[in-house]
Amino acid sequence: MKTKIIILTLALAAARLAADTLATDTAVFIQTDPKTPVIARLKAGSTVITAGEAPAGWRRVNVSGPFEAYVLNRDVTKGLEVREGASIYSAPRKDAPVMTTAAAGDKTEVTGLHGIDWVQIKLEKTIQGFIAVGETANTPAPAPRMQPVTAAPVTPVGSLAAPGRPVAITGDTSDLPRSLAGKLVLARRPILNPNPPYDYQLVDSSGRRFAYVDTQRLRLTDKIETYLERFISITGTVRNTVDGKDLVISAESMTLK
């Protein structure tokens, strides 16, 4: 019993030695370089705990989300979940620093598409970052927090007030509209997809279907053919098809990219 108490006391003492209270607002960088993205800004008075070794002038710490991040389109499943083992990036480009790797149990939410190949997500997870200490502390200018990319204002071609037929909805339906981007094409293919559940689909740059498009809620001012085989921005709610095998976007508005 005494041995257990001694071990617990030593562990608590070690934790206290590793913990510090920040005297000033402090930026947490994704790497040990002040030019890399800032993943969090800790307020003065926050407590930080060392999470491992770091180069001189830096301290490795744990930071809790939510974070704005990006994954490749191919790493998002039909259930709008990030595949286990996928790299989660700090920006929508392959040379951007990797924030973390998707693991089982991670909580992610798709918040939109960025371009054709990237999906923007909200990540709820504790990850590691670095704060500068000593002479290097707080020397860089504050970096702007990454903001969701939105399309330039354009008069929409659809309306929420447009009548539409009821569609069966599964239990994982999201009521929040999302902004997506891709190429609008006909879903019907004589051999591969002769009887699709919807007439249109949104595909990525490789031609892979991301989701079917339900146009029943659109009040078109232009013919739908105007948007076919062209890259578009589309806003609407996303749900599973009735059989659960695919996604469908209930389009509320649509604009050309």
Backbone torsions as a table, in degrees:
resi	resn	phi	psi	omega
1	MET	NA	-44.7	179.4
2	LYS	-61.7	-37.3	179.9
3	THR	-62.1	-43.1	179.5
4	LYS	-63.0	-40.5	179.9
5	ILE	-64.1	-42.2	179.7
6	ILE	-62.9	-43.7	-179.4
7	ILE	-63.4	-43.1	-180.0
8	LEU	-64.8	-40.2	179.1
9	THR	-63.6	-43.4	178.9
10	LEU	-64.1	-39.3	-179.8
11	ALA	-64.7	-42.4	179.5
12	LEU	-66.3	-37.3	178.6
13	ALA	-65.5	-40.7	179.0
14	ALA	-64.7	-38.8	179.0
15	ALA	-64.0	-40.9	-179.9
16	ARG	-65.6	-37.0	179.0
17	LEU	-66.6	-31.5	-177.4
18	ALA	-84.1	-13.3	-176.8
19	ALA	-96.1	143.1	178.0
20	ASP	-139.5	154.0	173.5
21	THR	-103.2	127.3	-176.6
22	LEU	-73.2	133.9	179.8
23	ALA	-84.6	-23.6	-178.6
24	THR	-136.3	165.2	171.7
25	ASP	-58.9	134.7	-171.6
26	THR	-134.0	135.1	177.1
27	ALA	-86.5	141.7	175.2
28	VAL	-109.5	117.8	-177.2
29	PHE	-94.1	155.2	-179.4
30	ILE	-75.0	-26.1	177.3
31	GLN	-137.4	173.8	179.7
32	THR	-83.2	60.5	-179.9
33	ASP	-155.2	120.9	-177.8
34	PRO	-65.9	-6.8	177.7
35	LYS	-89.2	-10.3	179.5
36	THR	-81.8	164.0	-175.8
37	PRO	-60.4	147.4	173.3
38	VAL	-88.6	122.6	-177.2
39	ILE	-97.2	-15.2	178.2
40	ALA	-162.8	157.3	174.7
41	ARG	-127.2	115.5	-177.1
42	LEU	-93.2	134.8	-179.4
43	LYS	-76.5	153.2	173.9
44	ALA	-57.3	136.1	-176.6
45	GLY	98.2	-11.8	177.6
46	SER	-69.5	147.7	177.0
47	THR	-98.9	130.0	177.7
48	VAL	-119.5	146.0	-179.9
49	ILE	-122.1	129.9	179.4
50	THR	-61.3	131.5	-175.7
51	ALA	-108.1	4.3	-179.1
52	GLY	155.1	-173.9	-178.3
53	GLU	-74.9	155.3	178.5
54	ALA	-152.4	157.0	178.1
55	PRO	-61.5	162.2	178.9
56	ALA	-56.8	136.7	-179.7
57	GLY	89.7	0.7	-177.6
58	TRP	-136.3	158.0	177.2
59	ARG	-134.8	130.6	179.0
60	ARG	-87.2	127.1	-177.7
61	VAL	-134.8	159.7	173.4
62	ASN	-90.6	137.6	179.5
63	VAL	-130.7	133.1	179.7
64	SER	-94.3	146.9	179.9
65	GLY	-76.0	-168.5	13.3
66	PRO	-80.6	151.7	177.0
67	PHE	-121.3	149.9	169.9
68	GLU	-91.3	129.5	-175.2
69	ALA	-149.3	179.5	-175.7
70	TYR	-139.6	145.1	173.5
71	VAL	-134.7	158.3	176.6
72	LEU	-68.2	145.6	-178.5
73	ASN	-53.0	-39.9	-177.0
74	ARG	-67.5	-15.2	-178.9
75	ASP	-93.3	8.4	176.7
76	VAL	-108.3	127.7	-177.7
77	THR	-79.2	172.3	177.4
78	LYS	-64.1	-20.4	176.6
79	GLY	-89.5	14.0	180.0
80	LEU	60.7	35.9	175.1
81	GLU	-113.5	147.4	178.7
82	VAL	-80.0	130.9	-177.9
83	ARG	-63.6	140.0	177.5
84	GLU	-61.4	132.6	-179.4
85	GLY	93.5	-7.3	-179.4
86	ALA	-73.0	145.8	176.0
87	SER	-77.9	135.1	177.6
88	ILE	-109.7	118.2	-170.6
89	TYR	-99.4	157.8	178.3
90	SER	-83.9	-14.2	179.6
91	ALA	-150.2	158.4	-176.5
92	PRO	-80.6	60.7	174.1
93	ARG	-155.3	149.9	-172.0
94	LYS	-70.2	-20.4	178.9
95	ASP	-92.2	4.8	178.2
96	ALA	-74.3	150.8	177.4
97	PRO	-60.0	140.9	177.6
98	VAL	-84.8	125.3	-179.4
99	MET	-76.3	-42.3	-178.3
100	THR	-169.3	179.3	175.6
101	THR	-115.2	134.4	-178.7
102	ALA	-62.3	133.1	179.7
103	ALA	-127.1	161.5	178.3
104	ALA	-59.3	133.1	179.3
105	GLY	93.9	-9.5	177.1
106	ASP	-63.6	141.0	178.5
107	LYS	-99.9	113.3	179.5
108	THR	-128.7	152.9	177.5
109	GLU	-138.6	125.2	176.9
110	VAL	-71.8	125.8	-179.3
111	THR	-111.4	-5.2	177.2
112	GLY	158.3	174.9	175.4
113	LEU	-104.3	142.5	176.7
114	HIS	-116.7	105.4	-173.6
115	GLY	71.7	-147.5	-176.1
116	ILE	-103.1	-32.7	-171.3
117	ASP	-101.5	-5.7	-173.3
118	TRP	-121.1	145.1	176.0
119	VAL	-116.4	131.4	178.3
120	GLN	-90.0	134.5	-177.1
121	ILE	-132.8	161.1	167.7
122	LYS	-107.0	125.6	-174.8
123	LEU	-111.1	121.8	174.9
124	GLU	-102.7	102.0	-176.0
125	LYS	-167.9	154.2	172.4
126	THR	-93.8	122.0	-179.8
127	ILE	-124.8	172.1	-179.3
128	GLN	-102.1	142.6	175.9
129	GLY	-142.3	-171.2	-174.9
130	PHE	-134.3	137.6	173.1
131	ILE	-115.4	143.6	179.8
132	ALA	-80.3	139.8	178.8
133	VAL	-129.3	162.6	178.3
134	GLY	69.3	-137.0	-174.7
135	GLU	-67.8	-24.6	-177.0
136	THR	-87.8	-6.8	-172.6
137	ALA	-64.5	130.2	172.4
138	ASN	56.6	28.3	178.0
139	THR	-79.7	-32.7	-178.8
140	PRO	-74.0	153.7	174.6
141	ALA	-68.4	146.7	-179.6
142	PRO	-57.1	129.5	178.7
143	ALA	-88.2	141.5	179.7
144	PRO	-66.9	142.8	176.1
145	ARG	-69.8	135.4	-179.5
146	MET	-61.5	131.6	-179.0
147	GLN	-113.0	150.2	176.5
148	PRO	-59.0	138.7	179.0
149	VAL	-83.0	128.2	179.4
150	THR	-122.9	151.2	-180.0
151	ALA	-73.9	155.0	177.0
152	ALA	-63.8	145.1	-177.8
153	PRO	-58.2	126.4	177.7
154	VAL	-137.9	143.2	178.7
155	THR	-62.0	119.8	-177.1
156	PRO	-70.6	156.1	179.1
157	VAL	-99.6	0.6	-178.9
158	GLY	-126.6	171.6	-177.9
159	SER	-147.5	143.6	176.5
160	LEU	-67.1	-20.9	-177.1
161	ALA	-81.3	-8.6	-177.9
162	ALA	-67.0	136.2	179.8
163	PRO	-70.3	153.6	178.2
164	GLY	-155.7	160.2	179.8
165	ARG	-78.3	150.2	178.5
166	PRO	-68.6	143.7	179.1
167	VAL	-126.0	134.6	179.1
168	ALA	-60.8	135.2	-175.8
169	ILE	-124.0	136.2	179.1
170	THR	-85.7	174.5	-173.3
171	GLY	-70.0	-14.8	-176.8
172	ASP	-97.2	23.0	179.8
173	THR	-66.5	138.7	173.2
174	SER	-103.9	133.4	-179.5
175	ASP	-87.0	-5.5	-176.5
176	LEU	-89.9	125.2	176.6
177	PRO	-63.0	146.0	178.6
178	ARG	-127.2	149.0	178.3
179	SER	-98.3	120.3	-177.2
180	LEU	-124.7	163.5	179.9
181	ALA	-141.0	149.4	179.0
182	GLY	169.6	-166.9	-179.3
183	LYS	-105.7	127.7	179.5
184	LEU	-87.3	123.9	-179.8
185	VAL	-137.8	164.8	174.7
186	LEU	-68.3	137.4	180.0
187	ALA	-81.3	-26.3	-175.5
188	ARG	-73.4	125.6	174.9
189	ARG	-130.4	126.6	-172.7
190	PRO	-50.8	-37.6	-175.9
191	ILE	-106.0	-49.9	-173.2
192	LEU	-74.7	-34.8	-174.9
193	ASN	-149.3	68.0	-172.7
194	PRO	-70.1	-27.0	-176.7
195	ASN	-131.1	69.2	-178.7
196	PRO	-71.5	154.9	179.0
197	PRO	-71.6	-19.6	178.5
198	TYR	-136.6	157.9	-175.2
199	ASP	-77.5	-23.9	-173.4
200	TYR	-128.3	158.5	177.7
201	GLN	-146.7	157.0	178.0
202	LEU	-105.2	125.5	-177.7
203	VAL	-120.2	160.1	177.1
204	ASP	-90.5	-171.6	-175.0
205	SER	-65.7	-22.0	178.7
206	SER	-89.2	-2.4	-179.4
207	GLY	89.5	3.5	179.4
208	ARG	-77.8	132.9	-179.6
209	ARG	-68.7	128.0	173.1
210	PHE	-92.0	-41.1	-179.9
211	ALA	-165.4	154.1	168.1
212	TYR	-74.7	159.3	179.4
213	VAL	-121.3	119.4	175.4
214	ASP	-92.9	114.4	-175.2
215	THR	-98.7	9.6	-174.3
216	GLN	-64.2	-24.9	-178.2
217	ARG	-92.4	0.4	179.9
218	LEU	-86.3	133.8	170.2
219	ARG	-105.9	96.7	-170.7
220	LEU	-77.2	135.2	169.8
221	THR	-96.8	-18.4	174.0
222	ASP	-121.8	157.7	176.2
223	LYS	-65.6	146.5	-179.7
224	ILE	-60.4	-26.7	179.2
225	GLU	-61.4	-22.7	178.6
226	THR	-61.7	-27.9	-174.6
227	TYR	-101.0	-10.2	-178.2
228	LEU	-66.7	141.0	179.2
229	GLU	60.8	26.3	178.1
230	ARG	-131.0	154.6	178.7
231	PHE	-80.8	133.3	-173.6
232	ILE	-133.9	162.5	165.0
233	SER	-106.6	134.7	-176.0
234	ILE	-134.0	136.3	178.7
235	THR	-117.0	133.6	179.4
236	GLY	175.1	174.7	177.8
237	THR	-86.2	148.3	-177.2
238	VAL	-114.0	134.5	179.0
239	ARG	-145.6	171.3	172.6
240	ASN	-80.5	152.1	169.4
241	THR	-67.8	167.4	-175.8
242	VAL	-58.3	-37.2	-179.5
243	ASP	-81.9	-5.4	177.3
244	GLY	76.7	6.2	-175.7
245	LYS	-89.1	-21.2	-176.1
246	ASP	-138.9	172.2	174.4
247	LEU	-103.4	154.5	174.4
248	VAL	-137.8	135.4	177.0
249	ILE	-99.7	120.8	173.7
250	SER	-84.7	96.0	-170.4
251	ALA	-66.7	132.7	175.0
252	GLU	-109.0	-32.8	176.2
253	SER	-152.0	158.4	-175.5
254	MET	-150.7	131.8	177.6
255	THR	-136.7	152.5	177.3
256	LEU	-76.1	143.0	178.4
257	LYS	-80.9	NA	NA
